[in-house]
Amino acid sequence: MSTTTSVTLAVPIKEIGDHLFSMAGEWGEKALMIAILISVVIAVISKMSVKAGIGALIGLVVCLGLYQSKDALSEAMKEEIANVGTSQPAPSASPADK
């Protein structure tokens, strides 16, 4: 006599990879913030000057600005590449789209 037991997973197998990628992405964003802040602190401590701290903070703002606008920059680059042969420039992202 043979009995078969069925196993039901909480999440279908095909969704496990998506969940792992999204979780790693969230952790990556938090780790990026921590790494940038640590680099600012190290720059200030190693130079022991206010100018180094201001420069590091300006660099932090630039890095975060580029990171936050990565989707808009990506779309603008795709449009620029797609419209190489046309006489019209690529459309730019308006502030209302954000």
C-alpha positions in Angstrom: 0.0 0.0 0.0 1.5 3.3 -1.1 0.4 6.7 0.1 1.2 10.0 -1.5 1.3 13.2 0.4 1.1 16.5 -1.4 3.1 19.5 -0.3 1.7 23.0 -0.8 4.2 25.8 -0.9 3.4 29.2 0.7 4.7 31.0 -2.4 4.8 29.5 -5.9 8.3 28.6 -7.0 8.3 31.2 -9.9 7.6 34.0 -7.4 10.5 33.1 -5.1 13.1 34.6 -7.4 11.2 37.8 -7.8 10.9 38.1 -4.0 14.6 37.5 -3.5 15.5 40.1 -6.1 13.2 42.8 -4.6 14.5 42.0 -1.1 18.2 42.3 -2.3 17.3 45.6 -4.1 15.8 47.1 -0.9 18.8 46.0 1.1 21.2 47.3 -1.6 19.6 50.8 -1.4 19.9 50.9 2.4 23.5 49.6 2.1 24.3 52.3 -0.5 23.0 55.0 1.9 25.1 53.7 4.8 28.2 53.4 2.6 27.9 57.0 1.4 27.3 58.3 4.9 30.3 56.3 6.2 32.5 57.8 3.4 31.4 61.3 4.4 32.3 60.6 8.0 35.7 59.1 7.0 36.5 62.1 4.8 35.7 64.5 7.6 37.7 62.5 10.2 40.7 61.9 8.0 41.1 65.6 7.0 39.9 67.1 10.2 38.5 70.1 8.4 35.2 71.8 7.7 36.0 72.1 4.0 36.3 68.3 3.7 33.0 67.9 5.4 31.3 70.4 3.1 32.8 68.8 0.0 31.8 65.4 1.1 28.2 66.6 1.8 28.1 68.2 -1.7 29.3 64.9 -3.2 26.6 63.1 -1.1 23.9 65.4 -2.5 25.1 64.9 -6.1 25.2 61.1 -5.7 21.8 60.9 -4.1 20.3 63.2 -6.8 21.7 61.1 -9.6 20.5 57.9 -7.9 17.0 59.2 -7.2 16.6 60.3 -10.9 18.0 57.1 -12.4 14.6 56.2 -13.9 14.1 59.6 -15.6 17.7 59.6 -16.8 17.3 56.1 -18.2 14.1 57.1 -20.1 15.8 60.2 -21.5 18.8 58.1 -22.7 16.6 55.6 -24.4 14.7 58.4 -26.2 18.0 60.0 -27.2 19.3 56.8 -28.7 15.9 56.0 -30.4 15.7 59.5 -32.0 19.3 59.7 -33.4 18.2 59.9 -37.0 15.3 62.3 -36.5 15.6 66.1 -36.6 13.7 66.5 -33.4 15.5 66.4 -30.1 14.5 63.9 -27.5 11.7 65.0 -25.2 12.9 66.0 -21.7 11.2 65.0 -18.5 9.1 67.8 -17.1 9.0 68.5 -13.3 5.3 67.6 -13.3 6.2 64.0 -14.3 8.0 63.3 -11.0 
